[in-house]
Amino acid sequence: MQTSRSQTLSFDEYIKQDATALAELVQKGEVTPAELLETAIARAEAVNPKLNAIVTPLYDKGRDMAKQLPVSGPFRGVPFLLKDLELEWAGTP
């Protein structure tokens, strides 16, 4: 019986996948939601000084959420950005 093991996903591997493929990697146990999140955060921190697209980083909130994910879901474990246009989230500016 083969056991799935988690491994860190490099950004080069990450960008080759769409959201469905990333969710499938999580489902198979090839990568954890936390690892996907850290890959996304590292890239965001690398490019945001030039882009200034992430005004209010919610990385810690994302890390907390990654620990409390439901067991299943179509995009379980796939990180995303929350655009502040016409949207409010309690506790955030």
N, C-alpha and C positions, 0 to 999 in steps of 0.2 A: 504494500500500500504506500502510495506516494503522499508525503505530507507537504502541504504548501508552506513555504517560508517567505517571509517578508524581506525585501531588500530596498535600499534607497534608489529612487529613480532620478537619474541626472536630468538636468533641464533639456539637454538635447533629445533625450528619450521622451520626456514629458511633452514637448511641443509636437512630436510626431503623432500624438494621440488626440482624438477628439474626446469630448466629455463622456460619451458612451463607452469608449475603449478604456478610459481612465476608471470609470465605475466598474467595468468588468475586471480590471486588474485588482481592484479592491475586493470585489466579490470572490475572486479566486485566491485571495490571500497573498498575491505576489507583491503587493505594496499596501501599506496602511494609510488610512485617511490622514493621519498625522504626518506621515512622510510626504504625501502629495502636498499637503498644506505648507510644509517647510520648504519644499522645492519652489512653490508659488511665491512664498514670502521672500525667499532669497532673490528671486528674479525681480519681484516688485521693488525691493530695496535697491537693487542694482540699477534699475532704469528710472525710478521715480524722481531722483534728483534732476534729471533732464526734462522729464515729462510734467512733473508736478500734477499728476492725475489723481494721486491718492492723498487727499487733504487730511482726512482723519483715519489713520491706520487703526484697524480693529483686530490686529493680529492676535492679541491675547484672548479676545472674545472668540475668535475663530478656533484657537487652540482649545479653549474650554468646550466649545460646541463639538469639536472633533472627538472629544472623549465621551460625549453623550449621544452619539448618533443612534438612530433606530437600527435594528438588526438588518433591515432591508429597505430598499427604495431604488427607484430608477437611476438616480445620480448620487447614491450614497457615497460620501467621502470625497466628492469632487469639489475642490475649492472654487469660489467665485467672488467677484467684486460686487459690492452693493453701490449702485449709483444713487447719489443723493438728490437727483432731480425728481421732484414730485413724489418723494418718498420719505417717510419718517420712521425712525426706529428708536423706541424708548431708551433713554439713557445716553443717546449720542447727540452731538451738536447738529 
